C-alpha cells in the first residue's frame, strides 16, 4: 500500500505486527536493517499494548533509551512517533481515565525526546473515542475501517508534507 504516494519518489515498506510491544521494536529494526534499504523515515506506531504493564516512568525511560539507539543506528533517518491512540477499553486495567492520562503523558514525553533529536510527532487528532464517530470496532481497542482510513490519511498527509519539504 503506497498511500497515494508516487512509487518513483517514495517507497513505503510496511512492517506491522498486531499485538506488538515496545521491546520487540528495536530487535525487529535491527533484523530489517540487514535486508531492507536504508530508510529516510521510520514511522513508529507502537506502545499502546505496553501501557499499564509496568510503571509509566520506566516505560518512558525505555522509550527514550531505544529512540537514542535508533538514532545512532539510522543516523540520516527522520524518526516519527505516531501518537498512541485513545481507547475506550484497555487490556491491563478497567480504569480508562487513568490509562488516558498515562497515554497522554507517554505521547508528550516521546514528543519531547524526539523533537530534541530532530524527530517528528504524527498526531491523530481526528481519531477520538466517541460512539458516534465509528472510529473503533466494538472492542474499543482496534480501529474500524473508518478509523483505519483516517489513520492512513494522517500518515499520507505527513508523508506528503515530508516529501515536499525534503525536495
FIRO-617069 format. One record per atom (N, C-alpha, C): atom name; residue number from 1; x, y, z; residue in three letters. Coordinates in steps of 0.2 Angstrom, whole numbers. Atoms other than C-alpha are relative to their C-alpha. Layout:
N
+------+-----+-------+-------+-------+-----+
: atom :   n :    px :    py :    pz : res :
+------+-----+-------+-------+-------+-----+
:   CA : NUM :     X :     Y :     Z : ALA :
...
+------+-----+-------+-------+-------+-----+
***
This chain:
167
+------+-----+-------+-------+-------+-----+
: atom :   n :    px :    py :    pz : res :
+------+-----+-------+-------+-------+-----+
:    N :   1 :     4 :    -6 :     0 : UNK :
:   CA :   1 :     0 :     0 :     0 : UNK :
:    C :   1 :     5 :     6 :     0 : UNK :
:    N :   2 :    -4 :    -6 :     1 : UNK :
:   CA :   2 :     8 :    16 :    -6 : UNK :
:    C :   2 :    -3 :     7 :     3 : UNK :
:    N :   3 :     4 :    -6 :    -2 : UNK :
:   CA :   3 :    -5 :    29 :     2 : UNK :
:    C :   3 :     0 :     5 :    -5 : UNK :
:    N :   4 :     0 :    -6 :     5 : UNK :
:   CA :   4 :    -6 :    38 :   -14 : UNK :
:    C :   4 :     6 :     3 :    -2 : UNK :
:    N :   5 :    -6 :    -3 :     2 : UNK :
:   CA :   5 :    12 :    42 :   -15 : UNK :
:    C :   5 :     3 :    -3 :    -6 : UNK :
:    N :   6 :    -3 :     2 :     6 : UNK :
:   CA :   6 :    22 :    41 :   -31 : UNK :
:    C :   6 :     5 :    -5 :     1 : UNK :
:    N :   7 :    -5 :     5 :    -2 : UNK :
:   CA :   7 :    32 :    25 :   -30 : UNK :
:    C :   7 :     6 :     1 :    -3 : UNK :
:    N :   8 :    -6 :    -2 :     3 : UNK :
:   CA :   8 :    45 :    33 :   -41 : UNK :
:    C :   8 :     4 :     5 :     5 : UNK :
:    N :   9 :    -3 :    -5 :    -5 : UNK :
:   CA :   9 :    48 :    46 :   -27 : UNK :
:    C :   9 :     1 :    -3 :     7 : UNK :
:    N :  10 :     0 :     2 :    -7 : UNK :
:   CA :  10 :    43 :    37 :   -11 : UNK :
:    C :  10 :    -2 :    -7 :     0 : UNK :
:    N :  11 :     2 :     8 :    -1 : UNK :
:   CA :  11 :    43 :    18 :    -7 : UNK :
:    C :  11 :    -1 :    -1 :     7 : UNK :
:    N :  12 :     2 :     1 :    -7 : UNK :
:   CA :  12 :    34 :    13 :     8 : UNK :
:    C :  12 :     1 :    -8 :     1 : UNK :
:    N :  13 :    -1 :     7 :    -2 : UNK :
:   CA :  13 :    39 :    -3 :    17 : UNK :
:    C :  13 :    -3 :    -1 :     7 : UNK :
:    N :  14 :     4 :     1 :    -6 : UNK :
:   CA :  14 :    27 :    -9 :    30 : UNK :
:    C :  14 :     2 :    -6 :     4 : UNK :
:    N :  15 :    -2 :     6 :    -5 : UNK :
:   CA :  15 :    31 :   -20 :    45 : UNK :
:    C :  15 :    -5 :     1 :     6 : UNK :
:    N :  16 :     5 :     0 :    -5 : UNK :
:   CA :  16 :    16 :   -22 :    56 : UNK :
:    C :  16 :    -1 :    -6 :     3 : UNK :
:    N :  17 :     1 :     6 :    -3 : UNK :
:   CA :  17 :    13 :   -35 :    69 : UNK :
:    C :  17 :    -6 :     2 :     5 : UNK :
:    N :  18 :     5 :    -1 :    -4 : UNK :
:   CA :  18 :    -4 :   -35 :    78 : UNK :
:    C :  18 :     2 :    -2 :     7 : UNK :
:    N :  19 :    -2 :     2 :    -7 : UNK :
:   CA :  19 :    -1 :   -35 :    97 : UNK :
:    C :  19 :     7 :     1 :     2 : UNK :
:    N :  20 :    -7 :    -1 :    -2 : UNK :
:   CA :  20 :    17 :   -30 :    96 : UNK :
:    C :  20 :     1 :     5 :     6 : UNK :
:    N :  21 :    -2 :    -4 :    -6 : UNK :
:   CA :  21 :    25 :   -22 :   111 : UNK :
:    C :  21 :     7 :     3 :    -1 : UNK :
:    N :  22 :    -6 :    -4 :     1 : UNK :
:   CA :  22 :    39 :   -10 :   113 : UNK :
:    C :  22 :     7 :    -4 :     0 : UNK :
:    N :  23 :    -6 :     4 :     0 : UNK :
:   CA :  23 :    53 :   -22 :   117 : UNK :
:    C :  23 :     1 :    -4 :    -6 : UNK :
:    N :  24 :    -1 :     3 :     7 : UNK :
:   CA :  24 :    50 :   -30 :   100 : UNK :
:    C :  24 :     3 :     4 :    -5 : UNK :
:    N :  25 :    -2 :    -5 :     6 : UNK :
:   CA :  25 :    54 :   -14 :    90 : UNK :
:    C :  25 :     7 :     0 :    -2 : UNK :
:    N :  26 :    -7 :    -1 :     2 : UNK :
:   CA :  26 :    72 :   -12 :    91 : UNK :
:    C :  26 :     3 :    -7 :    -3 : UNK :
:    N :  27 :    -2 :     6 :     3 : UNK :
:   CA :  27 :    76 :   -31 :    88 : UNK :
:    C :  27 :    -2 :    -1 :    -7 : UNK :
:    N :  28 :     3 :     0 :     7 : UNK :
:   CA :  28 :    64 :   -30 :    73 : UNK :
:    C :  28 :     4 :     4 :    -5 : UNK :
:    N :  29 :    -4 :    -5 :     4 : UNK :
:   CA :  29 :    73 :   -14 :    66 : UNK :
:    C :  29 :     7 :    -3 :    -2 : UNK :
:    N :  30 :    -7 :     3 :     1 : UNK :
:   CA :  30 :    90 :   -22 :    68 : UNK :
:    C :  30 :     0 :    -6 :    -5 : UNK :
:    N :  31 :     1 :     6 :     4 : UNK :
:   CA :  31 :    84 :   -38 :    59 : UNK :
:    C :  31 :    -1 :     3 :    -7 : UNK :
:    N :  32 :     2 :    -3 :     6 : UNK :
:   CA :  32 :    76 :   -27 :    45 : UNK :
:    C :  32 :     6 :     4 :    -3 : UNK :
:    N :  33 :    -6 :    -4 :     3 : UNK :
:   CA :  33 :    92 :   -16 :    43 : UNK :
:    C :  33 :     4 :    -4 :    -5 : UNK :
:    N :  34 :    -4 :     4 :     5 : UNK :
:   CA :  34 :   101 :   -30 :    35 : UNK :
:    C :  34 :    -3 :    -2 :    -6 : UNK :
:    N :  35 :     3 :     2 :     6 : UNK :
:   CA :  35 :    88 :   -34 :    22 : UNK :
:    C :  35 :    -4 :     5 :    -4 : UNK :
:    N :  36 :     4 :    -5 :     4 : UNK :
:   CA :  36 :    78 :   -18 :    18 : UNK :
:    C :  36 :     5 :     6 :    -1 : UNK :
:    N :  37 :    -4 :    -6 :     1 : UNK :
:   CA :  37 :    85 :    -2 :    11 : UNK :
:    C :  37 :     0 :     5 :     6 : UNK :
:    N :  38 :    -1 :    -5 :    -5 : UNK :
:   CA :  38 :    91 :    12 :    22 : UNK :
:    C :  38 :    -6 :     5 :     0 : UNK :
:    N :  39 :     6 :    -5 :     0 : UNK :
:   CA :  39 :    75 :    22 :    27 : UNK :
:    C :  39 :     2 :     7 :     1 : UNK :
:    N :  40 :    -1 :    -8 :    -1 : UNK :
:   CA :  40 :    74 :    41 :    26 : UNK :
:    C :  40 :    -5 :     2 :     6 : UNK :
:    N :  41 :     5 :    -1 :    -5 : UNK :
:   CA :  41 :    59 :    40 :    38 : UNK :
:    C :  41 :    -2 :    -7 :     3 : UNK :
:    N :  42 :     3 :     6 :    -3 : UNK :
:   CA :  42 :    53 :    27 :    51 : UNK :
:    C :  42 :    -5 :     3 :     4 : UNK :
:    N :  43 :     6 :    -2 :    -3 : UNK :
:   CA :  43 :    36 :    30 :    57 : UNK :
:    C :  43 :    -2 :    -6 :     5 : UNK :
:    N :  44 :     1 :     6 :    -5 : UNK :
:   CA :  44 :    33 :    20 :    74 : UNK :
:    C :  44 :    -7 :     1 :     3 : UNK :
:    N :  45 :     7 :     0 :    -3 : UNK :
:   CA :  45 :    15 :    17 :    79 : UNK :
:    C :  45 :     0 :    -6 :     5 : UNK :
:    N :  46 :    -1 :     6 :    -5 : UNK :
:   CA :  46 :    18 :     6 :    95 : UNK :
:    C :  46 :     0 :     3 :     7 : UNK :
:    N :  47 :     0 :    -2 :    -7 : UNK :
:   CA :  47 :    16 :     7 :   113 : UNK :
:    C :  47 :    -6 :    -1 :     4 : UNK :
:    N :  48 :     6 :     0 :    -3 : UNK :
:   CA :  48 :    -2 :     6 :   116 : UNK :
:    C :  48 :    -1 :    -7 :     4 : UNK :
:    N :  49 :     0 :     7 :    -3 : UNK :
:   CA :  49 :     0 :   -13 :   121 : UNK :
:    C :  49 :     4 :     0 :     6 : UNK :
:    N :  50 :    -5 :     0 :    -6 : UNK :
:   CA :  50 :    13 :    -8 :   134 : UNK :
:    C :  50 :    -3 :     4 :     6 : UNK :
:    N :  51 :     3 :    -5 :    -6 : UNK :
:   CA :  51 :     3 :     5 :   144 : UNK :
:    C :  51 :    -3 :    -4 :     5 : UNK :
:    N :  52 :     3 :     3 :    -6 : UNK :
:   CA :  52 :    -1 :    -1 :   161 : UNK :
:    C :  52 :     3 :    -7 :     2 : UNK :
:    N :  53 :    -4 :     6 :    -2 : UNK :
:   CA :  53 :    11 :   -16 :   161 : UNK :
:    C :  53 :     5 :     1 :     5 : UNK :
:    N :  54 :    -5 :    -1 :    -4 : UNK :
:   CA :  54 :    24 :    -8 :   170 : UNK :
:    C :  54 :    -1 :     8 :     2 : UNK :
:    N :  55 :     1 :    -7 :    -2 : UNK :
:   CA :  55 :    27 :     9 :   179 : UNK :
:    C :  55 :     2 :     5 :    -6 : UNK :
:    N :  56 :     0 :    -4 :     6 : UNK :
:   CA :  56 :    25 :    23 :   167 : UNK :
:    C :  56 :     7 :     3 :    -1 : UNK :
:    N :  57 :    -7 :    -3 :     0 : UNK :
:   CA :  57 :    42 :    31 :   171 : UNK :
:    C :  57 :     5 :    -5 :    -3 : UNK :
:    N :  58 :    -5 :     5 :     3 : UNK :
:   CA :  58 :    51 :    15 :   167 : UNK :
:    C :  58 :    -1 :    -1 :    -7 : UNK :
:    N :  59 :     1 :     1 :     7 : UNK :
:   CA :  59 :    42 :    13 :   151 : UNK :
:    C :  59 :     3 :     6 :    -4 : UNK :
:    N :  60 :    -3 :    -6 :     3 : UNK :
:   CA :  60 :    46 :    31 :   146 : UNK :
:    C :  60 :     7 :     0 :    -1 : UNK :
:    N :  61 :    -7 :     0 :     0 : UNK :
:   CA :  61 :    64 :    29 :   151 : UNK :
:    C :  61 :     2 :    -5 :    -6 : UNK :
:    N :  62 :    -2 :     5 :     6 : UNK :
:   CA :  62 :    65 :    13 :   139 : UNK :
:    C :  62 :    -1 :     3 :    -6 : UNK :
:    N :  63 :     1 :    -3 :     7 : UNK :
:   CA :  63 :    57 :    23 :   125 : UNK :
:    C :  63 :     6 :     5 :    -2 : UNK :
:    N :  64 :    -6 :    -5 :     1 : UNK :
:   CA :  64 :    70 :    37 :   127 : UNK :
:    C :  64 :     6 :    -4 :    -2 : UNK :
:    N :  65 :    -6 :     4 :     1 : UNK :
:   CA :  65 :    84 :    24 :   128 : UNK :
:    C :  65 :     0 :    -3 :    -7 : UNK :
:    N :  66 :     1 :     3 :     7 : UNK :
:   CA :  66 :    78 :    15 :   112 : UNK :
:    C :  66 :     0 :     5 :    -5 : UNK :
:    N :  67 :     0 :    -5 :     6 : UNK :
:   CA :  67 :    75 :    31 :   102 : UNK :
:    C :  67 :     7 :     2 :    -1 : UNK :
:    N :  68 :    -7 :    -2 :     0 : UNK :
:   CA :  68 :    93 :    36 :   106 : UNK :
:    C :  68 :     4 :    -5 :    -4 : UNK :
:    N :  69 :    -4 :     6 :     3 : UNK :
:   CA :  69 :    99 :    19 :   100 : UNK :
:    C :  69 :    -2 :     0 :    -8 : UNK :
:    N :  70 :     2 :     0 :     7 : UNK :
:   CA :  70 :    88 :    20 :    84 : UNK :
:    C :  70 :     3 :     6 :    -4 : UNK :
:    N :  71 :    -3 :    -5 :     3 : UNK :
:   CA :  71 :    95 :    37 :    80 : UNK :
:    C :  71 :     7 :    -1 :    -2 : UNK :
:    N :  72 :    -7 :     1 :     1 : UNK :
:   CA :  72 :   113 :    31 :    81 : UNK :
:    C :  72 :     0 :    -6 :    -5 : UNK :
:    N :  73 :     0 :     5 :     5 : UNK :
:   CA :  73 :   108 :    15 :    71 : UNK :
:    C :  73 :    -2 :     3 :    -7 : UNK :
:    N :  74 :     3 :    -3 :     7 : UNK :
:   CA :  74 :    99 :    26 :    57 : UNK :
:    C :  74 :     1 :     7 :     1 : UNK :
:    N :  75 :    -1 :    -7 :    -1 : UNK :
:   CA :  75 :   108 :    42 :    58 : UNK :
:    C :  75 :    -3 :     5 :    -5 : UNK :
:    N :  76 :     3 :    -5 :     5 : UNK :
:   CA :  76 :   101 :    50 :    42 : UNK :
:    C :  76 :    -7 :     0 :     0 : UNK :
:    N :  77 :     7 :     1 :     0 : UNK :
:   CA :  77 :    84 :    45 :    46 : UNK :
:    C :  77 :    -4 :     4 :     5 : UNK :
:    N :  78 :     5 :    -4 :    -4 : UNK :
:   CA :  78 :    69 :    55 :    52 : UNK :
:    C :  78 :    -4 :    -5 :     4 : UNK :
:    N :  79 :     4 :     4 :    -4 : UNK :
:   CA :  79 :    61 :    46 :    67 : UNK :
:    C :  79 :    -6 :     3 :     2 : UNK :
:    N :  80 :     7 :    -3 :    -1 : UNK :
:   CA :  80 :    42 :    49 :    69 : UNK :
:    C :  80 :    -3 :    -5 :     5 : UNK :
:    N :  81 :     4 :     3 :    -5 : UNK :
:   CA :  81 :    32 :    45 :    84 : UNK :
:    C :  81 :    -7 :     1 :    -2 : UNK :
:    N :  82 :     7 :    -1 :     1 : UNK :
:   CA :  82 :    14 :    41 :    79 : UNK :
:    C :  82 :    -3 :    -1 :     6 : UNK :
:    N :  83 :     3 :     0 :    -7 : UNK :
:   CA :  83 :     4 :    45 :    94 : UNK :
:    C :  83 :    -4 :    -6 :     2 : UNK :
:    N :  84 :     4 :     5 :    -2 : UNK :
:   CA :  84 :    -3 :    31 :   104 : UNK :
:    C :  84 :    -7 :     2 :     0 : UNK :
:    N :  85 :     7 :    -2 :     1 : UNK :
:   CA :  85 :   -22 :    32 :   101 : UNK :
:    C :  85 :    -4 :    -1 :     6 : UNK :
:    N :  86 :     4 :     2 :    -6 : UNK :
:   CA :  86 :   -35 :    33 :   114 : UNK :
:    C :  86 :    -4 :    -6 :    -1 : UNK :
:    N :  87 :     4 :     6 :     0 : UNK :
:   CA :  87 :   -46 :    18 :   118 : UNK :
:    C :  87 :    -6 :     1 :     5 : UNK :
:    N :  88 :     5 :     0 :    -5 : UNK :
:   CA :  88 :   -62 :    15 :   127 : UNK :
:    C :  88 :     1 :    -6 :     5 : UNK :
:    N :  89 :    -2 :     6 :    -4 : UNK :
:   CA :  89 :   -55 :    -1 :   134 : UNK :
:    C :  89 :     7 :    -2 :    -1 : UNK :
:    N :  90 :    -7 :     2 :    -1 : UNK :
:   CA :  90 :   -38 :    -6 :   140 : UNK :
:    C :  90 :     1 :    -6 :     3 : UNK :
:    N :  91 :    -1 :     7 :    -2 : UNK :
:   CA :  91 :   -32 :   -23 :   142 : UNK :
:    C :  91 :     3 :    -1 :     7 : UNK :
:    N :  92 :    -3 :     1 :    -6 : UNK :
:   CA :  92 :   -22 :   -21 :   158 : UNK :
:    C :  92 :    -4 :     4 :     6 : UNK :
:    N :  93 :     4 :    -3 :    -5 : UNK :
:   CA :  93 :   -35 :   -11 :   168 : UNK :
:    C :  93 :    -7 :     2 :    -2 : UNK :
:    N :  94 :     7 :    -3 :     2 : UNK :
:   CA :  94 :   -53 :    -5 :   169 : UNK :
:    C :  94 :     0 :     7 :     1 : UNK :
:    N :  95 :     0 :    -7 :    -1 : UNK :
:   CA :  95 :   -48 :    12 :   174 : UNK :
:    C :  95 :     2 :     4 :    -6 : UNK :
:    N :  96 :    -1 :    -4 :     7 : UNK :
:   CA :  96 :   -50 :    21 :   157 : UNK :
:    C :  96 :     3 :     7 :     1 : UNK :
:    N :  97 :    -2 :    -7 :    -1 : UNK :
:   CA :  97 :   -47 :    38 :   164 : UNK :
:    C :  97 :     8 :     0 :     2 : UNK :
:    N :  98 :    -7 :     1 :    -2 : UNK :
:   CA :  98 :   -30 :    33 :   172 : UNK :
:    C :  98 :     4 :    -1 :    -6 : UNK :
:    N :  99 :    -3 :     2 :     6 : UNK :
:   CA :  99 :   -25 :    25 :   156 : UNK :
:    C :  99 :     1 :     6 :    -5 : UNK :
:    N : 100 :    -1 :    -6 :     4 : UNK :
:   CA : 100 :   -29 :    40 :   146 : UNK :
:    C : 100 :     5 :     5 :     2 : UNK :
:    N : 101 :    -6 :    -5 :    -2 : UNK :
:   CA : 101 :   -18 :    51 :   157 : UNK :
:    C : 101 :     7 :    -3 :    -1 : UNK :
:    N : 102 :    -6 :     3 :     2 : UNK :
:   CA : 102 :    -4 :    38 :   155 : UNK :
:    C : 102 :     1 :     1 :    -7 : UNK :
:    N : 103 :    -1 :     0 :     7 : UNK :
:   CA : 103 :    -7 :    38 :   136 : UNK :
:    C : 103 :     3 :     7 :    -2 : UNK :
:    N : 104 :    -2 :    -7 :     2 : UNK :
:   CA : 104 :    -6 :    57 :   135 : UNK :
:    C : 104 :     7 :     2 :     3 : UNK :
:    N : 105 :    -6 :    -1 :    -2 : UNK :
:   CA : 105 :     9 :    58 :   146 : UNK :
:    C : 105 :     6 :    -3 :    -4 : UNK :
:    N : 106 :    -4 :     3 :     4 : UNK :
:   CA : 106 :    18 :    45 :   136 : UNK :
:    C : 106 :     1 :     3 :    -7 : UNK :
:    N : 107 :     0 :    -4 :     6 : UNK :
:   CA : 107 :    14 :    54 :   120 : UNK :
:    C : 107 :     4 :     6 :     1 : UNK :
:    N : 108 :    -3 :    -6 :    -1 : UNK :
:   CA : 108 :    20 :    70 :   127 : UNK :
:    C : 108 :     8 :    -1 :     1 : UNK :
:    N : 109 :    -7 :     1 :    -2 : UNK :
:   CA : 109 :    37 :    63 :   134 : UNK :
:    C : 109 :     3 :    -2 :    -7 : UNK :
:    N : 110 :    -3 :     2 :     7 : UNK :
:   CA : 110 :    40 :    54 :   117 : UNK :
:    C : 110 :     1 :     6 :    -4 : UNK :
:    N : 111 :    -1 :    -6 :     4 : UNK :
:   CA : 111 :    37 :    70 :   108 : UNK :
:    C : 111 :     6 :     4 :     2 : UNK :
:    N : 112 :    -6 :    -4 :    -2 : UNK :
:   CA : 112 :    50 :    80 :   119 : UNK :
:    C : 112 :     6 :    -4 :    -2 : UNK :
:    N : 113 :    -6 :     4 :     2 : UNK :
:   CA : 113 :    63 :    66 :   116 : UNK :
:    C : 113 :     1 :     1 :    -7 : UNK :
:    N : 114 :    -1 :     0 :     7 : UNK :
:   CA : 114 :    60 :    65 :    98 : UNK :
:    C : 114 :     2 :     7 :    -3 : UNK :
:    N : 115 :    -1 :    -7 :     2 : UNK :
:   CA : 115 :    60 :    84 :    95 : UNK :
:    C : 115 :     7 :     2 :     2 : UNK :
:    N : 116 :    -6 :    -1 :    -2 : UNK :
:   CA : 116 :    76 :    85 :   104 : UNK :
:    C : 116 :     6 :    -3 :    -4 : UNK :
:    N : 117 :    -5 :     4 :     4 : UNK :
:   CA : 117 :    84 :    73 :    92 : UNK :
:    C : 117 :    -1 :     2 :    -7 : UNK :
:    N : 118 :     2 :    -2 :     7 : UNK :
:   CA : 118 :    76 :    81 :    76 : UNK :
:    C : 118 :    -5 :    -4 :    -3 : UNK :
:    N : 119 :     5 :     4 :     3 : UNK :
:   CA : 119 :    62 :    69 :    75 : UNK :
:    C : 119 :    -7 :     4 :     0 : UNK :
:    N : 120 :     6 :    -3 :     2 : UNK :
:   CA : 120 :    44 :    72 :    72 : UNK :
:    C : 120 :    -6 :    -4 :     4 : UNK :
:    N : 121 :     6 :     3 :    -3 : UNK :
:   CA : 121 :    27 :    68 :    80 : UNK :
:    C : 121 :    -6 :     0 :    -5 : UNK :
:    N : 122 :     6 :     0 :     4 : UNK :
:   CA : 122 :    12 :    62 :    70 : UNK :
:    C : 122 :    -6 :    -1 :     4 : UNK :
:    N : 123 :     6 :    -1 :    -4 : UNK :
:   CA : 123 :    -4 :    67 :    78 : UNK :
:    C : 123 :    -6 :    -3 :    -4 : UNK :
:    N : 124 :     6 :     3 :     3 : UNK :
:   CA : 124 :   -21 :    58 :    75 : UNK :
:    C : 124 :    -6 :     4 :     3 : UNK :
:    N : 125 :     5 :    -4 :    -4 : UNK :
:   CA : 125 :   -32 :    72 :    81 : UNK :
:    C : 125 :    -8 :    -2 :    -2 : UNK :
:    N : 126 :     6 :     1 :     2 : UNK :
:   CA : 126 :   -47 :    66 :    71 : UNK :
:    C : 126 :    -3 :    -7 :     3 : UNK :
:    N : 127 :     2 :     7 :    -3 : UNK :
:   CA : 127 :   -47 :    48 :    80 : UNK :
:    C : 127 :    -1 :     1 :     7 : UNK :
:    N : 128 :     2 :    -1 :    -7 : UNK :
:   CA : 128 :   -56 :    50 :    96 : UNK :
:    C : 128 :    -5 :    -6 :     2 : UNK :
:    N : 129 :     5 :     5 :    -3 : UNK :
:   CA : 129 :   -66 :    38 :   107 : UNK :
:    C : 129 :    -7 :     4 :     0 : UNK :
:    N : 130 :     7 :    -3 :     0 : UNK :
:   CA : 130 :   -84 :    43 :   103 : UNK :
:    C : 130 :    -4 :    -5 :    -4 : UNK :
:    N : 131 :     5 :     5 :     3 : UNK :
:   CA : 131 :   -98 :    30 :    99 : UNK :
:    C : 131 :    -3 :     3 :    -6 : UNK :
:    N : 132 :     3 :    -3 :     6 : UNK :
:   CA : 132 :  -105 :    42 :    86 : UNK :
:    C : 132 :     5 :     0 :    -6 : UNK :
:    N : 133 :    -4 :    -1 :     6 : UNK :
:   CA : 133 :   -89 :    43 :    76 : UNK :
:    C : 133 :     2 :    -6 :    -4 : UNK :
:    N : 134 :    -2 :     7 :     3 : UNK :
:   CA : 134 :   -87 :    24 :    72 : UNK :
:    C : 134 :     7 :    -1 :    -2 : UNK :
:    N : 135 :    -7 :     1 :     1 : UNK :
:   CA : 135 :   -68 :    25 :    73 : UNK :
:    C : 135 :     2 :    -6 :     2 : UNK :
:    N : 136 :    -2 :     7 :    -3 : UNK :
:   CA : 136 :   -67 :     9 :    83 : UNK :
:    C : 136 :    -5 :    -5 :    -1 : UNK :
:    N : 137 :     4 :     6 :     0 : UNK :
:   CA : 137 :   -73 :    -8 :    82 : UNK :
:    C : 137 :    -3 :    -1 :     7 : UNK :
:    N : 138 :     4 :     1 :    -7 : UNK :
:   CA : 138 :   -85 :   -14 :    96 : UNK :
:    C : 138 :     5 :    -1 :     6 : UNK :
:    N : 139 :    -4 :     2 :    -5 : UNK :
:   CA : 139 :   -70 :   -20 :   106 : UNK :
:    C : 139 :     3 :     6 :     4 : UNK :
:    N : 140 :    -2 :    -6 :    -3 : UNK :
:   CA : 140 :   -65 :    -2 :   109 : UNK :
:    C : 140 :     8 :     1 :     0 : UNK :
:    N : 141 :    -7 :     0 :     1 : UNK :
:   CA : 141 :   -47 :    -6 :   105 : UNK :
:    C : 141 :     3 :     1 :    -7 : UNK :
:    N : 142 :    -2 :     0 :     7 : UNK :
:   CA : 142 :   -45 :    -9 :    87 : UNK :
:    C : 142 :    -4 :     5 :    -4 : UNK :
:    N : 143 :     3 :    -5 :     5 : UNK :
:   CA : 143 :   -49 :     4 :    73 : UNK :
:    C : 143 :    -5 :    -4 :    -4 : UNK :
:    N : 144 :     5 :     2 :     5 : UNK :
:   CA : 144 :   -64 :     1 :    62 : UNK :
:    C : 144 :     3 :     2 :    -7 : UNK :
:    N : 145 :    -2 :    -2 :     7 : UNK :
:   CA : 145 :   -62 :     3 :    43 : UNK :
:    C : 145 :     0 :     7 :    -1 : UNK :
:    N : 146 :     0 :    -7 :     0 : UNK :
:   CA : 146 :   -67 :    21 :    45 : UNK :
:    C : 146 :     6 :     3 :     4 : UNK :
:    N : 147 :    -6 :    -2 :    -4 : UNK :
:   CA : 147 :   -53 :    23 :    59 : UNK :
:    C : 147 :     6 :    -1 :    -4 : UNK :
:    N : 148 :    -6 :     2 :     4 : UNK :
:   CA : 148 :   -40 :    14 :    48 : UNK :
:    C : 148 :     1 :     5 :    -6 : UNK :
:    N : 149 :    -1 :    -5 :     5 : UNK :
:   CA : 149 :   -44 :    26 :    34 : UNK :
:    C : 149 :     2 :     6 :     2 : UNK :
:    N : 150 :    -2 :    -6 :    -3 : UNK :
:   CA : 150 :   -42 :    41 :    45 : UNK :
:    C : 150 :     7 :     0 :     2 : UNK :
:    N : 151 :    -7 :     1 :    -2 : UNK :
:   CA : 151 :   -26 :    34 :    52 : UNK :
:    C : 151 :     5 :     0 :    -6 : UNK :
:    N : 152 :    -4 :     0 :     6 : UNK :
:   CA : 152 :   -19 :    31 :    34 : UNK :
:    C : 152 :     0 :     7 :    -3 : UNK :
:    N : 153 :     0 :    -7 :     2 : UNK :
:   CA : 153 :   -25 :    49 :    29 : UNK :
:    C : 153 :     5 :     4 :     4 : UNK :
:    N : 154 :    -5 :    -4 :    -4 : UNK :
:   CA : 154 :   -15 :    56 :    43 : UNK :
:    C : 154 :     8 :    -2 :    -2 : UNK :
:    N : 155 :    -7 :     2 :     2 : UNK :
:   CA : 155 :     1 :    46 :    38 : UNK :
:    C : 155 :     1 :     3 :    -7 : UNK :
:    N : 156 :    -1 :    -3 :     6 : UNK :
:   CA : 156 :    -2 :    51 :    20 : UNK :
:    C : 156 :     1 :     7 :     0 : UNK :
:    N : 157 :    -1 :    -7 :     0 : UNK :
:   CA : 157 :    -3 :    69 :    24 : UNK :
:    C : 157 :     7 :     2 :     3 : UNK :
:    N : 158 :    -7 :    -1 :    -3 : UNK :
:   CA : 158 :    13 :    68 :    35 : UNK :
:    C : 158 :     5 :    -1 :    -6 : UNK :
:    N : 159 :    -5 :     2 :     5 : UNK :
:   CA : 159 :    22 :    59 :    21 : UNK :
:    C : 159 :     0 :     5 :    -6 : UNK :
:    N : 160 :     0 :    -5 :     5 : UNK :
:   CA : 160 :    16 :    72 :     8 : UNK :
:    C : 160 :     4 :     6 :     2 : UNK :
:    N : 161 :    -3 :    -6 :    -3 : UNK :
:   CA : 161 :    22 :    86 :    19 : UNK :
:    C : 161 :     8 :    -1 :     0 : UNK :
:    N : 162 :    -7 :     2 :     0 : UNK :
:   CA : 162 :    39 :    77 :    22 : UNK :
:    C : 162 :     3 :     0 :    -7 : UNK :
:    N : 163 :    -2 :     0 :     6 : UNK :
:   CA : 163 :    41 :    74 :     4 : UNK :
:    C : 163 :     1 :     7 :    -3 : UNK :
:    N : 164 :    -1 :    -7 :     2 : UNK :
:   CA : 164 :    38 :    92 :    -1 : UNK :
:    C : 164 :     6 :     4 :     3 : UNK :
:    N : 165 :    -5 :    -3 :    -3 : UNK :
:   CA : 165 :    50 :    98 :    12 : UNK :
:    C : 165 :     7 :    -2 :    -1 : UNK :
:    N : 166 :    -6 :     3 :     1 : UNK :
:   CA : 166 :    63 :    86 :     8 : UNK :
:    C : 166 :     3 :     2 :    -7 : UNK :
:    N : 167 :    -2 :    -2 :     7 : UNK :
:   CA : 167 :    64 :    92 :   -11 : UNK :
:    C : 167 :     5 :     6 :     0 : UNK :
+------+-----+-------+-------+-------+-----+
***
